[in-house]
Amino acid sequence: MQENDMIKGVQHLIDASTEELVNESINVDKVSEMDDPKLNEEYEFDFCWKDKRGHKWEGHFKNKILSIGEQQAVGILRSRLGGGIPIESLDLMTNELNLIIAHLSISLIVKPKWAEDLRSLKYIDLLQDLYKEVASHEAMFFGDVEFEENSSSGN
């Protein structure tokens, strides 16, 4: 029975007009956007992270895709976090933390109280896992499928 269905599907592709195939493709894209919230400009997610002492860091977040102006603001904030020191002069960890904190400070428009001051957190892994969730939203939104296949969610 499955072989018959496959043959019918292939036959449809052969017999269908270009216009029919384009319309079917458009409808598939619409369904995908509705099915995956990461394809929307704003993405809400629940995050839960547990430290080695057993404390849970959890809450509801909403991330937004940044405009070019907001991306510039991330760069300016990143520079301020680095004290105006050239990026090349900072160690890799400080560079990464400055980037993550600057990005999340602007892109997260809803966050729990514990995430209001990201610089006050003690766990770098917590910050990195939260950023991975945001980065996976952005990668999915912009169609970076390769990133999505190779990354893991922070949840």
C-alpha positions in Angstrom: 0.0 0.0 0.0 2.8 2.4 0.8 4.5 1.8 -2.5 1.2 2.7 -4.3 1.0 6.0 -2.3 4.6 6.8 -3.2 4.0 6.1 -6.9 0.9 8.4 -6.8 3.0 11.1 -5.2 5.7 10.8 -7.8 3.1 10.8 -10.6 1.5 13.9 -9.1 4.9 15.7 -9.3 5.2 14.7 -12.9 1.6 15.6 -13.9 1.2 18.8 -11.9 1.7 22.2 -13.5 4.4 24.5 -12.3 1.8 26.8 -10.8 0.2 23.9 -8.8 3.6 23.0 -7.4 4.4 26.6 -6.5 1.1 26.9 -4.7 1.6 23.6 -2.8 5.1 24.8 -1.8 3.7 28.1 -0.5 1.1 26.3 1.6 3.8 24.0 3.1 5.7 27.1 4.2 2.7 28.6 5.9 2.0 25.4 7.8 5.7 25.2 8.9 5.6 28.7 10.3 2.5 27.9 12.3 4.0 24.7 13.5 7.4 26.1 14.6 7.3 29.2 16.8 11.0 29.8 16.1 10.0 31.0 12.6 8.2 34.0 14.1 9.9 37.3 14.8 9.1 36.9 18.5 9.6 33.6 20.2 8.4 32.7 23.7 10.0 29.9 25.6 10.2 28.4 29.0 13.7 27.8 30.3 14.9 25.6 33.1 18.5 25.1 34.2 19.7 23.3 37.3 23.0 24.1 38.9 25.2 21.5 40.6 23.9 22.5 44.0 20.3 21.6 42.9 19.0 25.2 42.5 16.7 25.6 39.5 16.9 28.7 37.4 13.6 28.8 35.5 11.3 31.3 33.9 9.4 32.4 30.9 11.2 34.4 28.2 10.3 36.2 25.0 13.1 36.8 22.4 12.8 39.1 19.4 14.7 39.2 16.2 16.9 42.3 16.3 16.8 45.1 13.7 20.0 46.4 12.2 19.8 49.4 14.6 19.4 47.0 17.6 22.3 44.9 16.3 24.4 48.1 16.4 23.2 48.8 19.9 24.4 45.3 20.9 27.9 46.2 19.5 27.9 49.5 21.4 26.9 47.8 24.6 29.4 45.0 24.1 32.1 47.7 23.7 31.0 49.4 26.9 31.0 46.1 28.8 34.6 45.8 27.6 35.5 49.1 29.1 36.3 50.5 25.7 39.3 48.2 25.5 39.9 46.9 21.9 38.2 43.5 21.5 41.6 41.9 20.5 43.0 42.9 23.9 40.4 41.0 25.9 40.6 37.3 26.6 38.2 35.0 24.7 36.0 34.3 27.7 35.4 38.0 28.5 34.7 38.6 24.8 32.1 35.9 24.7 30.5 37.0 27.9 30.3 40.6 26.7 28.7 39.5 23.5 26.2 37.2 25.2 25.2 39.7 27.9 24.9 42.6 25.3 22.8 40.5 22.9 20.5 39.0 25.6 20.0 42.4 27.3 18.5 43.8 24.1 16.8 40.8 22.5 15.0 39.4 25.6 11.9 41.5 25.9 10.3 39.3 28.6 12.4 37.6 31.3 12.1 36.5 34.9 13.4 38.7 37.7 16.7 36.6 38.1 17.6 37.4 34.5 17.2 41.2 34.8 20.9 41.7 35.6 22.8 39.0 33.6 26.1 40.3 35.0 25.1 39.3 38.5 24.7 35.6 37.6 27.4 33.2 38.9 27.2 30.4 36.3 28.7 30.9 32.9 27.0 27.7 31.7 23.6 29.1 32.6 24.2 32.2 30.5 25.6 30.2 27.6 22.6 27.8 27.6 20.2 30.6 27.6 22.0 32.2 24.7 22.0 28.9 22.8 18.2 29.0 23.0 18.1 32.5 21.6 20.7 31.7 18.9 18.6 28.7 17.8 15.6 30.9 17.4 17.6 33.4 15.3 19.1 30.6 13.2 15.7 29.1 12.5 14.2 32.5 11.7 16.9 33.3 9.2 16.9 29.8 7.7 20.3 28.7 9.0 19.3 25.0 8.9 22.9 23.8 9.3 23.2 25.6 12.7 19.9 24.2 13.9 20.9 20.6 13.0 24.2 20.9 14.9 23.1 22.8 18.1 21.2 21.7 21.1 18.5 23.6 23.0 19.1 25.1 26.4 15.9 23.4 27.7 
